[in-house]
Each structure stands twice: as structure tokens, then as C-alpha cells.
Amino acid sequence: MATLNQLVIGASIGAVLLLIALGLTFTFGQMGVINMAHGEFIMAGAYTAYLLQPLVGTQSVLVALPVAFAVAGVLGLILERLAIRHFYGRPLDTLLLTWGISLVLQQVARDIFGAPNVQVRAPGWLTGGLDLGVRLPYNRVFIMVLAVGCVLAIWLYLTRLRHGRRMRAVMQNRQLAAVSGVATERVDQLTFFIGSGLAGVAGVALTLIGPVGPTLGTNYIVDAFLVVVAGGLGQLRGAVIAAFALGILNSFVEFWVDNGASLAKVVVFAVIIGFLQLRPQGMFVVRTRALS
Amino acid sequence: MVGTAPAGPTRRRLAGPALFVAVGLLLVAVAPAVLSPFRLDLLGKYLCYAIVAVGIGLAWGRGGMLTLGQGVFFGLGGYAMGMHLKLREAGPGGLPDFMVWSGVESLPALWRPFANPVFALAMVVLLPVTVAVLLGLLVFRQRVRGAYFAVLSQALAAAFVILLVGQQGLTGGTNGLTNFQMFYGLDLYQPGDKRILYLVVVGVLGAMFLLAWQLSRSRFGQLLVAVRDGEDRVRFLGYEPAVVKTIAFAVSAGMAGIAGALFVPMVGLLSPANLGIVASLELLVGVAIGGRFSLAGAVGGALLVNYAKTIFSEESADNWIYLQGAMFVVVMLWAPRGLAGLAADLRTAVRHRRRRPPRSVPAPLPSGTAAVVANRAEEPA
């Protein structure tokens, strides 16, 4: 019974990681950009839900999801236009640049909302849980449904829509896509918008399971990067499997091992290093003849 | 770039060593005479960070390995030293103060060997180097590199801090190790003894700088730069890049460990806040701003940034965060080679105007340009 409980907790954390990692894996895979400020889009999404609360009342989560997507997406777009586009193909430089931006954004949040955490009240129908011998909390189930919905939407976008196919084309071979008439710069902007927007959605999801603070994003960004590393660059399937595996592994170590909460991250790290011995480029790799 | 200066006029060849001696004299003779004990302590702290910066300059500047987990090695060295000092203080059979507070009854086995001063000193270097060699071999041999390596090293820092905080009884948890009084016979509450410690730090920094400099000038250093700029080509020439990178990474880890061990008596405390993700990145800021391709730039940058941090934090911690973020953005956008890069550009420009070379002779590329070009070429296929 406890096992099932841990499974649900782990899977819901995995679902949040997945939403965060999708944006990272696409921007990294397509533009060679490591965006440390991605965590601050999570925070922006969460604070959006907090601000909407007095305006919309108890159903604020439903309203907040699309609004947070737009807010975080636009933030991402601004960042891309102002700074990141000068750094395409230089991941290490973007990493430092965006870390500086992330510091500033966190401090801005601290100045606006104050350093202490704030709380977003979940609507009534998300409190309580489904009783199946073990209680499945509705909020965690909701997060999982949300993540599955987002992944389905992304998958449809990538495979069925013209825009999505262009995105895959740019990711696989930028030059060839460009000479075939794809406006790669526009595609880059759209990718950034969607990726950042998903982080905003993840932020709203996080308000359902915990308080909101200026450093909300930092707590998840490292794990999300590990998901990208383990899943493979720009790989939807890889991100899904790696995110849930990481979330569940983490939650089980925390529960089963004595004093596990402090060991969980170490175990996850060791497992990932071990996994990279078998598959150095992550779970799924686009095979090319390129040397590196 | 002192190390790579061609056999030019003697004046230029001697400029590097002259600067080294001048700065050394300034630190050894002038600083203790003019600075108050409080300021001298702060300078000593900056110098500890500068030792880490030398290592980062080697691993990142020469080797292209962006390590976001240098705080881990700093911490391993620091805790090894801190544990020894705490045991010394508690005396034979005694328990360190924080263990008593968190209800630990007998000394954990992990702590016991650290009562031996020689063992502790050895661990200061061996612990970080071992971790770095393990991680380096596992990761570099699989050709995991660049951003992947950066992300992994950051995850290591995150895991390390959570582990330290969680094992309250072993590590002192969030508070870390505090209240040090003696350091190998030096009374840390006596300004005179503290000055000796400061001189030790200056000496170690000088030694580490010379070591890194010598390594950069050696065949190994050239191989390291070659690996940075074209890892596959080096492999085709019959070298194993993983070994080259691991050695450089381990040396930088060892330096960070030594710096951590000196930081503990110098500052009087070591807590997880000094070695987490943020702290590890702060170690990088100075190197990035000073100029990662120049060892002197890395050291200067570390001193400058930490001095700025003290000055601005004395007024308001918030301002410092804004300034730090802004510095990162400005340096990355407009001066990726840092202050040392700007200085090199300036020197080249001045020399050009003085000599007015014929147009057909191409200007010597400032070192580091190759790296920027190489970075651009790395665009994913």
C-alpha cells in the first residue's frame, strides 16, 4: 500500500519534471542553448496563479494554466530576443549568461512578492482523494493528467502540424532546413515560446503541492537537466521515460532507505552516471554521421 | 598570456615574472602592514577563493571543462580540515560541540582517523582528487562533455549539499562546522598568529599559481588546449583525451580542496552554504570576469569580485545580487574573454599603432580567439 502511495508521489514529481524538461530539451537540442533561467519561468507561472487567485476565486487553477503558459512563454520570448539568440551553438556561454539573468529575476521576485513563501489555495474538487484501498490525492492525479495531456499535445504538434514538423526539421539539421525554405529564426522563437510556456504550466502545477517562493525554480532545474541528459537531446520519448523514472526512483529511495531524504539525490546521481556508461548520449539518439 | 609569449623583446618576456613578484611583494609585505586585522582576514578569504580560481582557470580556461561543482571539492578539503580541527579542540575522547547538541553519543567511525594531523592533511588533497578522478574517468571516457559535463557537475554539487545538510550528526547539518580556535599550533584569535596564517595562504596561492603556470607551459598544457579546441583530432593523433582531461580536472579539484582547508581556519566556519550550486557558480564569476584564458586574469577576477561582494553586501545584499547578475550578462555579451581579454586586445592595438606593420602581415590572434571560434563551430549538426 505504501508502495502505491510512493509511486503516486514519485510519478507526480516526475510529471512536473517532465513539463520542465520538455522546454529544456527542445531549446538545448534545437539551438544548443542551456537556459538556467528556465527555472524562473516556473516561478513566473506559480506567481501568476498566486496573483490570479483574488481575481478569479477558487477555480483560479484552471484559469491560471493558460495565462501562466502565455506569461512564461512571453518572458521566454523576450529573453530569447534580447540575449540568448546571440549565443546559439555556445551552450557553456549561455549557461553562464542565463544564470546571471536567473539571479536577477529571482531578486526581482523577492522585491515584488517578498522573500517568504506564499500559498495558492487549490479549488475544492482537488482536495481529498480517490480511495482505492490506498488514497490517491486528487491534486497529484490532476498533475499527472495535466502532464500526459501536455505531452499528447506536444506529440500531436510535432507530428501532425506543419509548425511542429518544421521544428523537428530544424532540430535535426538546421542548415538543410534553412535551404529548404524553413524560416529557422521564426521556428526558434516559437520553440522558445512553447518551452518556456510549459515551464509556466509546471509552475501552476507546483502550487498544488507546495508553497511558492522566489527560489521555487532552482529546486527543480537541476533535476530537470538530469532528465534531459538521461533522456537524450530533443527527445520526447526519452524525456517522458527519464522524468518518470527519476521522480519515482527519488521518491522510493526517500521512503525505503533509512535517512533516505538526504541520500536520494546521491543515489539518483550515481544511477545517472551509471546509465551514461551504457548510453553516453542518453536513452534515444538521432543517429548521424557527424563525429560530434 | 605570459605562458605563451613568443621569444620577443626581453622586456615583454620579463613582464610576467615582474608582475608576479610585484603582486607577491604587495601581498606579503605591504598588505599586512597597512590593513587592519579584520581587512587582512577578508583578504585572506579572497585569496582562498583565488586558489580555487587558479584551478578553474586550468580546467575551464585551458581544458574547456566548465565545472559547476567546484564547491564540492572545496567542501571536501574544508570538511577534512574542519573535522581534524574540531577533534583537536574536543581533545582525546571528547566530542565536537555540534555532536553533543544533536545527541550523538560516541564518535562516528568516519571521524576517528581525522584525529591524526597527517591523515587530515593528506585527505584535504586526496578526497577531492579521488572524487574528481572517479567522475572524470567515468564521464570523459564515455565522451560526455561540454554542457553535459557542466550539468552533471552541478547535480553533484546539489546532491553533496543535500547530503551534508541531511547528516546532521556527522556534518553539523545546515550550520556546518564552526568555532575554530587553533590551527596547527596557531591561535586563531591572536592577530599575530592570524597574520602567519595569512602568509601561509599567500604562499600556497603563489605555489599553486606557479604549478598551474608551469603545467600550462608544458607539453601537457599544450595537449590540454588541443583537447579543448579539437578533442577528436587529438584522439586521431593517438592521445587519450579522457586521461588528459581527468588529470587537469583532478589538479583543479586538489587546488579547490587545499583552498577549502585554508578557508576553514581563515574564516572560522564552513557550512553547506559555502559549497552549494550558488557558491560553486560564484567561484566561477570571478574567473569569467577576470578572463578564463589567463591564469592571472582568473586570480585577479576572483579577488576583484569577492572584494566587490564585500563592499556591496555591506550596503545591501540585494544590490549585490543585481550587480552579480548584471556582471555575468555584461561579460558574456560583450567580453567573453573577460578583463584579461580586453587588456590583451588593448595591448595588441597599441603595439600595432606603434609599429605600423605593413598591411599584408596578419595581426597576431589574441590567444583565446581560437576558443571562441571553436565554440561557434561546435554548433550541433
Contacts between the chains, C-beta under 8 A, distances in Angstrom:
chain1	res1	chain2	res2	distance
A	28	B	147	7.2
A	29	B	380	7.5
A	32	B	378	7.4
A	32	B	379	6.1
A	32	B	380	5.1
A	34	B	147	5.1
A	34	B	150	7.4
A	34	B	151	7.4
A	83	B	329	6.9
A	83	B	333	6.8
A	86	B	333	6.8
A	87	B	332	7.6
A	88	B	379	7.1
A	89	B	375	7.5
A	89	B	376	6.1
A	89	B	378	6.1
A	89	B	379	3.5
A	89	B	380	7.0
A	90	B	375	4.8
A	90	B	376	6.8
A	90	B	378	7.3
A	91	B	146	6.1
A	91	B	147	3.8
A	91	B	150	7.8
A	92	B	66	4.7
A	92	B	146	6.6
A	92	B	147	6.3
A	92	B	150	6.3
A	92	B	375	7.4
A	93	B	332	5.6
A	93	B	336	6.2
A	93	B	375	7.0
A	95	B	66	7.0
A	95	B	68	7.9
A	95	B	147	6.7
A	95	B	150	6.0
A	96	B	284	7.0
A	96	B	288	6.0
A	96	B	328	5.7
A	96	B	332	5.5
A	97	B	328	6.4
A	97	B	329	6.0
A	97	B	332	4.0
A	97	B	333	7.0
A	99	B	281	5.9
A	99	B	328	6.3
A	100	B	324	7.2
A	100	B	325	4.3
A	100	B	326	7.0
A	100	B	327	7.0
A	100	B	328	2.6
A	100	B	329	4.6
A	100	B	332	7.2
A	101	B	325	6.6
A	101	B	328	7.8
A	101	B	329	6.3
A	102	B	325	7.7
A	103	B	321	5.6
A	103	B	324	6.1
A	103	B	325	3.8
A	103	B	328	7.4
A	104	B	321	7.4
A	104	B	322	6.0
A	104	B	325	3.7
A	104	B	326	7.0
A	104	B	329	7.9
A	106	B	321	7.6
A	107	B	318	6.0
A	107	B	321	4.5
A	107	B	322	5.8
A	107	B	325	7.2
A	110	B	318	7.4
A	111	B	318	7.1
A	173	B	381	7.2
A	174	B	379	7.5
A	174	B	380	7.8
A	218	B	277	7.3
A	222	B	151	7.8
A	222	B	154	5.9
A	222	B	155	5.3
A	222	B	158	4.7
A	222	B	277	7.0
A	223	B	155	7.9
A	225	B	151	4.4
A	225	B	154	7.3
A	225	B	155	7.1
A	226	B	151	7.1
A	226	B	152	8.0
A	226	B	155	5.5
A	228	B	151	7.5
A	229	B	148	5.6
A	229	B	151	5.7
A	229	B	152	6.8
A	233	B	380	7.8
A	259	B	166	6.4
A	259	B	167	7.3
A	261	B	162	7.9
A	261	B	166	6.0
A	262	B	162	5.5
A	262	B	163	5.2
A	262	B	165	6.7
A	262	B	166	2.0
A	262	B	167	6.0
A	263	B	163	6.8
A	263	B	166	7.3
A	264	B	162	7.9
A	265	B	155	7.8
A	265	B	158	6.2
A	265	B	159	3.9
A	265	B	162	4.9
A	265	B	163	7.2
A	266	B	159	4.7
A	266	B	160	7.9
A	266	B	162	7.8
A	266	B	163	5.6
A	268	B	159	7.5
A	269	B	152	8.0
A	269	B	155	5.5
A	269	B	156	6.2
A	269	B	159	4.7
A	272	B	152	7.6
A	272	B	155	7.5
A	273	B	135	7.4
A	273	B	138	5.5
A	273	B	139	7.0
A	273	B	152	7.2
A	276	B	138	7.6
A	276	B	139	7.0
A	276	B	142	5.7
A	276	B	144	5.7
A	277	B	138	6.6
A	277	B	142	6.1
A	280	B	142	3.8
A	280	B	143	5.9
A	280	B	144	5.4
A	288	B	381	5.9
A	290	B	381	3.8
A	291	B	232	5.3
A	292	B	143	7.7
A	292	B	231	7.4
A	292	B	232	5.9
